Amino acid sequence: MANIEQARMALLRRVLEGEGKASLSDRRAAFDNRGLAEPMSQLVDKVARSAPGITDEEINRVRQTGLSEDQIFEIVVCAAIGQACRQYEVAKAAVEAARRN
């Protein structure tokens, strides 16, 4: 299990603190799903809640704000990883609670 946690922490350090085109603050905001301006905020929320429903039009609205393809990609990846981490923490807590009962 320790290797999984180490790999998870390495991933988080890389996407949130590593080199990239998107700013560190935008990547963190996307990961946390809060603090981004529209239309990026709407896109990030949709990544977290209903990713299959994302449309080209939504991506184009974000592109029109001046962000590059690389920046948009990095922010979307951070949003997806943030949501996955939240789900992982909830699942881990449920397993721990079940073990106590």
Helices and strands as residue ranges (DSSP letters): H 2-17, H 24-32, H 40-50, G 51-53, H 56-63, H 69-100
